[in-house]
Each structure stands twice: as C-alpha cells, then as structure tokens.
Amino acid sequence: MYHLHFNVYSEEEYKNLDGSQKKLINKGLRRIQEQGMSAGQELRGELKHCRKLKYKKAGLRIIFRQDGDNIEIIEIVAIGKRSEKEVYKDAENRLN
C-alpha cells in the first residue's frame, strides 16, 4: 500500500470538489494507493515523470508522481478539469 501526499494546492483543489466529484476522485486515490505508479497513464514533456488518472465524463484529472527517492510515497500534484489543459499547466507550474 502506498502513502499519498497532497501538496498545498492539490489539497485545496480536493476540498473544493463537490460531493459527486469527490466520490470519483476518492476512487482514483484508492487506486493510486493500491497500485502506485502503475496506476494511470504516463505523461510526456515537462510532466514526463508524472502519471494521470482521468475521468472523461466528469472532465477531471488526477496528476501524480513518485515523491523523490521514496517509492512508497506518491505526491498528488494537481486535481482538476482538463478544460484548456488547465490541470496540466497547473501541474507544470508546481513542479518548476
């Protein structure tokens, strides 16, 4: 079982989700806890060390990565909507 670490921004994004969105995201977070970096799809470019879980119908994404050298901790970098690739831009800014 992996441990999840939310940064300040992703924690706030999680708090701002409505009930149905939280339900979806919680399902994804459990999957990340169980599978670690095997969960989701690889990203490219500036986010090549990250992975994503996506929920198409809700338009939500969870961007996550291994927390440094500790393979047991997964950092949740960003949670949000894909519209205008906003969640990816936020994730890039937080990692740079």
C-alpha positions as CSV (number, residue, x, y, z in Angstrom):
1,M,0.0,0.0,0.0
2,Y,1.4,3.4,-1.0
3,H,1.0,6.6,1.1
4,L,-0.4,9.7,-0.6
5,H,0.9,13.2,-0.1
6,F,-1.1,16.2,-1.2
7,N,0.7,19.5,-1.8
8,V,-0.9,22.7,-0.6
9,Y,-2.6,23.3,-4.0
10,S,-3.9,19.8,-4.6
11,E,-5.3,19.7,-1.1
12,E,-7.2,22.9,-1.7
13,E,-8.4,21.6,-5.1
14,Y,-9.7,18.4,-3.4
15,K,-11.6,20.4,-0.7
16,N,-13.3,22.5,-3.5
17,L,-14.7,19.5,-5.3
18,D,-18.4,18.8,-4.9
19,G,-19.7,15.5,-3.5
20,S,-20.1,13.6,-6.8
21,Q,-16.6,14.8,-7.9
22,K,-15.1,13.7,-4.6
23,K,-16.6,10.3,-4.9
24,L,-14.9,9.8,-8.3
25,I,-11.6,11.2,-7.1
26,N,-11.7,9.1,-4.0
27,K,-12.0,6.0,-6.2
28,G,-8.9,7.1,-8.1
29,L,-6.9,7.9,-5.0
30,R,-7.6,4.4,-3.7
31,R,-6.4,3.0,-7.0
32,I,-3.2,5.0,-6.7
33,Q,-2.8,3.8,-3.1
34,E,-3.0,0.2,-4.2
35,Q,-1.1,0.4,-7.5
36,G,1.3,3.3,-7.0
37,M,3.0,4.4,-10.2
38,S,1.4,1.5,-12.1
39,A,-2.0,3.3,-12.0
40,G,-3.0,5.6,-14.8
41,Q,-1.2,6.7,-17.9
42,E,2.3,8.2,-18.4
43,L,2.5,11.9,-19.3
44,R,5.0,13.5,-21.7
45,G,7.1,16.6,-22.0
46,E,7.5,18.7,-18.8
47,L,5.3,16.2,-16.9
48,K,7.2,13.0,-18.1
49,H,7.8,11.9,-14.5
50,C,4.1,12.1,-13.7
51,R,1.1,10.0,-14.5
52,K,-2.6,10.8,-14.8
53,L,-5.9,9.2,-14.0
54,K,-8.8,10.6,-15.9
55,Y,-12.5,10.7,-15.6
56,K,-13.8,11.7,-19.0
57,K,-17.5,12.1,-18.2
58,A,-16.6,14.5,-15.3
59,G,-13.7,16.0,-17.1
60,L,-11.5,15.5,-14.1
61,R,-7.8,14.5,-13.9
62,I,-5.5,13.5,-11.1
63,I,-1.8,14.2,-11.8
64,F,0.6,12.4,-9.6
65,R,4.2,11.3,-9.3
66,Q,6.6,9.4,-7.0
67,D,7.8,11.6,-4.2
68,G,11.5,11.9,-4.7
69,D,13.5,8.8,-3.9
70,N,10.8,7.4,-1.6
71,I,9.0,4.8,-3.7
72,E,6.3,4.3,-1.1
73,I,5.0,7.9,-1.2
74,I,3.0,9.2,-4.1
75,E,2.6,13.0,-4.4
76,I,-0.8,14.3,-5.7
77,V,0.4,17.2,-7.8
78,A,-2.9,18.5,-9.2
79,I,-6.6,17.7,-9.3
80,G,-8.9,19.5,-11.8
81,K,-10.6,19.8,-15.1
82,R,-8.9,19.3,-18.4
83,S,-10.6,22.3,-20.0
84,E,-8.0,24.5,-21.7
85,K,-5.4,22.0,-20.3
86,E,-5.6,23.9,-17.1
87,V,-4.8,21.0,-14.8
88,Y,-1.7,20.2,-16.8
89,K,-0.5,23.8,-16.8
90,D,-1.0,24.0,-13.0
91,A,1.0,20.8,-12.6
92,E,3.9,22.1,-14.7
93,N,4.0,25.3,-12.7
94,R,4.0,23.5,-9.4
95,L,6.9,21.3,-10.5
96,N,9.1,24.1,-11.9
